[in-house]
Amino acid sequence: MGEVIILIYFCKNFKLLQMKTQIIFIISIALLFSCKPSTSKSDVEYEVIVKAEGVYDGLRAYLLKTENGRNRTATDTAIVFNGAFRFKGEIKGAEMRALTIDGVRGQTSVFIEPGIINVEIYKDSIHKSKVEGTYNNSVFNDYKNKYQEKIEAIEAVKTAFLTLKDDTEGLKALQKKGDSLRGQLKNFGYEFIETNNDSDFSLLILDGLTSQKGFDMKLAASAFKRIEGSIKTKNETNQLISKKIQQKINSNPNKGKIKIGMQAPDFTASNPQGEQITLSDIKGKVTIVDFWASWCKPCRIENPNLVKLYDKYHSKGLEIISVSLERGDQKAFWIEAIKKDQLNWYNVSNLKFWQDPIAQAYGVNSIPATFILDKKGILIAERLRGAELEAKIKSLLD
């Protein structure tokens, strides 16, 4: 899986190429009786005015605050009446809240900050609810729209793969385009911050990005430097977030992180028979380093595609080495899965689960994850699956 950046504020149902690797959509709350703009009564007062057509009267709505990434507590409640409700209070700065309604599946979220925030709830797809009002909510809307455009462009390329199975040149062109689009998506959050450096939302984006394993330290440092000082010190919440981001950047957790065009980290690990297998000893024209596990259902679903690919291209120079992230007591399950899935290539595991040193060297934080190396061991593509992986191997070996 994946990569692209996916933020903790995005809807869990909103996916990125299965790089999977998942994000919660944060959508704001909206208008009660009119959509006319209004101003707050003070520098700290906010009002969230919600129009909720089709939502039954008497249902309770909540504004929820997430703490420590897990615990959620209600900061305000309201009762739906005549298809509308509102929240009102005081806040210094800007903070995210999730809005939920009893009886309505899903959630939407809002930047709570001084001012009038108008929301129109779509009860059958609450995460798509319309948000208007304050500055940070406007910036967030811009982010969502641009992010969605990139997702749709990538999906269009994936669909096009299915219509060009026998067109080698066309597949190569699509592969190149897909690689470019995925690269753009991966760096989108950092680029957005560069051009929206005066918003609290950008600070939260960076907090999300630097909370991911394998984040790009240089891009993060550049983005953090660009965010205006007044945003970083705006209130206690922003100060704490800024301090946390700076600490993660300073800790340099991704020193030497593998990137396209770099020499892939060499490694040695045991196969099921206890023999030591070394990556650099594998002499393939193209080598796939595949991270998986017997307990990973998406991996097991993907394995038949790898088997088909190996059977078709092994004679032309394709090699595969699968690195399994098994727990220490799961060796028997690993061996059984290799046999059942017919993984007739190199298989290794350190039996250290997510602490596997090979996975850490490759920045793997979700599986399945593939890394494609040329005959010199240079990384030329990563995290491809299904039709995209097949198209890439076809372009290299046909």
N, C-alpha and C positions, 0 to 999 in steps of 0.2 A: 502494500500500500502506500503508500503513499505519501505524498507529500505535500503539495500545494498546500498552501497554507490555508488551513482551516482553522477559526478563532473560537474560543470558548463561549463567545456570545451568540453563536449562530444556532439556528434551529437544528435539532438532532436529525431531522429528516432531510436536511439540505446537504447533498454529498458532492465531493470533488474527486472524480476519477477513481474512486476507491483508494486512493493513496491514503486510502482511507484513513485518513488517518484523518475525524469528525469535529463540527463547530456549531454554537447555539445562535440562531438568528435573534437579534435584539430589536424589537419593533415597538414603536411608541404608542401612546394612548391618545384618544381624540375626542372631539367636540360634542358638547351636550345639545344645546338648543340652536346654536348658529355657528357658522364657520368664519365669522368676521374676526379679523385680528384684534387683539387686545393687549394691554400692557399690565404688568403686575403692580400691586399696590405698594410694594417695597422692594428693596434689593435682595430680600431673602424669601419672599413669598412666591409659591408656585400654585398653579391650579391646573389639574388634568381634567378636561371636560370630554366625556365619552358618549358618543352616539352608538347604541348597540341594537340596531333594528333586528327584530326576530328573536332576540334573547328574552326569555320569559321574565316577567316582573316577579320580584321577590327573591331572585337569585342573588347570592352574595359575590362580590368581586373583591380581589385582593391585590395590593401592591406588595411584592415580596423582594426582600433584599438577600442576596447570597453572600455568605461569609465563609472565608477559608475554602472557597471553591466547592463547598458541599452544603453546609447548613443554610436553610432558608427560613427567614422569619418574616411575618407580616408586619409591615410598617403602617399600613392603613387598610381600611375596608370600606365598602360602600354597598348599597342595595340598589338593584336595578328597578327603576320605576318609569313607566311609559317609554321603555326602550332607551333609557339613558341613565347615566350616573356620573358622579364626579368625585375627585379626590382633591384635597386642599391642605396645604401646610407650609412649613418653612424649611429651607435648606440653604446651607452655605456651599457654594460651588455647584458641582454636578455629579450625580451618581446614577448608576443603572438600577432599574427595578423591573422585575417581571410582573406582568399583569395576567392574572388568571380569573376565570369566572366559573363558579360551580355549574356543572352540567355542560360546559363547553370544552371540548377536547383541545388540548394544546395550550399555548401561551403566546403572548406577545410582550415586548419589553419597551421601556421608554427611558430616555434620559430625563431624570427629574432634575430640574434646575429652575431658578427664578424666572417666572414668566407664565404665559398661558400656553398650554399644550393641548392641541385638538386631535382627537383620534376618532376614526370611524371603524368600528369593529365589524369584521366579516366572520360571522359565527361558524361557518362551515370551513373556513381556512383562516383561523385567527392570526397565524403568523404573517399573513399577507395584508393585515389591516393597514389602513391609510393613516399616515401620521403627518401632522403639520404643526408648526409653532416655533419653538425656540431654535437657536443656532446649532447646538449639538445634534438635535434631531434632524435638522436639515442636512448636516454633514453626513450623518449616518445613512440617510436616504440616498445620498449621492454615492456613498460607498457600496450600498446594496445593489443599486442599479448597474454600476460599472462591473461589480463582481459577477452579477448574473449574466451580463453580456459576454464575459470571458468564459464562463461555464458553458453557455449555449454555443459558443464558437468551437469549443473542444468537443462537445457532444456532436456537432455537425460533422467534424472530422471523423469521429468514431463511426457515425452512420455511413459516411462515404466509403469507409473501408469495406463495408459489406457489398458494395456495388462494383468494386474494382479488384476482385480477387485474382484475376488473371492478367491484370495490367501492371507489369513490374515497374515501369517508369512512373505510372500514376501513383502506385503505392509508395514509391520512394519520395515523390513530391508531397504526398499526404503525410508521410512519416516526418519529413522535415518541418512541415507546417505544424504538425501536432507537437513536436519537440519544442518549437518556438512558442506556441501558445501555452504549453505547460510551464515553460520557463517564465513567461510573463505572469502567469497566475501565481507561481511560487513566490515571486517578488512583489506582487501587487500591493500587499499591505505596507511594505516599506516605502514603495513609491508613492502611495497615497498619503502617507505621513509627510513625506517631503513637500508636498503641495498643499497640505492642510495642517500646517504645524501650529495653528493657533486654536485648536479645539481640544477639549477634554477627551473626546472620543478617540482622537489619534493617540493619546497617552494610553488609553485602554487597549487599543489595537496592539500597541507595542508590548504592553504587559502580557497580552495573550500570546503574541509571537515568541517572546522570550521565555514563556512557560513551556514551550514545546521542546522536546528532545531534538537535538540537531539543528537548532536555530543558527542562522548566519550571524556570527558575532560582529563582523565588520559592517554589515548592513544595519544591524541593530544599533551599533554605536553611532553610525552616521545619522540614523533616524532620530535617536535620542538627543543628539547634539542639535538637530534642527528644530525640535519642539521648543517653543518659546519658553523662556524662563518663568514668565508670569503664570503659565499653565502648570509648570512643575511645582510651583510654590503657592498655588492659588488657595489651597486649603489643606487641612491635615490629611485628608484622604489622598489627594494628589501627591503630597509630599511623601507619604508612605509608599505609594505606587512607584514614584520616581526613585526612591531609595532602593526598592526591591529590584527594579530594572537595572540600575547602576551596579548593584552587587552581582547580578547574573552576568552582566557584560564583563565586569572586572574578573570574575572567576574563570572566564575563558573556557567554558565547558566543551567547546567544539574545536579546540586546537587540532589542526591537521585533518579536519573533516574532509572526507572524500568528495570530490566534485568532478563533473564531466571534464575530460581532458587530463585528469590526474592519473598517476600510477596507482592502481588499486592496491590496497594493503595486502601483503602476502600473509598467509597463515598456515598453520599445521594443526590438525586435529585427528581424532581417532574415528575410524569407520566401525561398523558393528562388530567386526572381528577383532578389534583392538589394534589394527594396523594404522600407522601414522600416514596421513595423506597431506601433501603440501600443494597449495594452489599453483605455485610457480613451476611445479613438475608436470602439470597438465598442459599438454602441447596442442591446444586447439586453435584453429584459425579464428574461431569465435568461442568464447566461454561464458556460460551463464552461471553466475553465483546466485543460487536460489535459497532464500530464507523461508522456512516453513516450520510446521510442527504437527505431530500426529493428532493433537487435540484441537487444531485450528480448522474449523469447518470450511471457511473460504479457501484455505490452502488445499484441502482434500478435493474440493470442487474444481480447483484450477489444475490439479495434477494431471488429469487426462489430457489437457491441452499441451502440457509439457512433454508427456509421453509421445503424443502424436508428432510434436515438433522434433523431438529427439530421433524418433524412428525415420523421419523424413530427411533430416539434415546431418545426422551423425556421420554418414559416409562422405559428406562434403566438408567436414571439418568442425562440426558443432560438438562441444563438450559441455556437460552440465555437472556442477558440484552443488549438492543440496546440503545446507547447514540447518540442522533441526534444533529448535529451541526447546528441548525437552527438560523436564525436571529430573533431578537425580535418581528418582525411583521409577522413571518411565522408559527405561531402555527397552524393555520387552514390548511396550506399545509402539515405540519407534520402529523396531525391527519388523513387527507385524504389519505396520502401515506401509513400510517400504515394499514388503512382499505383496500385500494386497493391491497397492496402487501401481505395482510393476515399475518402480523407479530404478531402472537398470543402468545407473550411472554412478558417479562417485557420491557417497553419502557419508557425512561426518556430523558429530555432535560432541560438545563438551559437557552436556547434561547439566547446564547451569541456568536454564530458563532465560529470563530477560537479562541476566548478568553475564550471558555468553560474551567473551571478549571479542569474538569475531563480529557479532552483531553490533557491539559498541564501536568497534573500529569503522564499521560501515554506516554508523548513525541510524541503525534500524530500530524503530519504535513501534512498528506495526507490521504484521505479516498477512498474506504473502508479500514478499518484496524481492524483486529481481534486479541484478546488476549485470550489464552486458559488457564484456571485455574483449578487446581485439587481441591479436596473436602476441602483442608485446605487453599485454596486461594493462593497457590503458582503458579507463572507463569511458565508454562511448554512448551509453544510454542507461537509464535506470527506471525501475518501478513500472515496467510495462507488463501487461497481461493480455490474454486472449488474442483477439485479432490484431491488436497493435504490436504485441510481441512477435507474432508470426510474421507480420509485414516487415518488421525490422530485421529479423533473421533472414527472411527471403531477400531483402535488399542487399544484405551483406554476403550471402553465399550462393545465390542463384546467378 
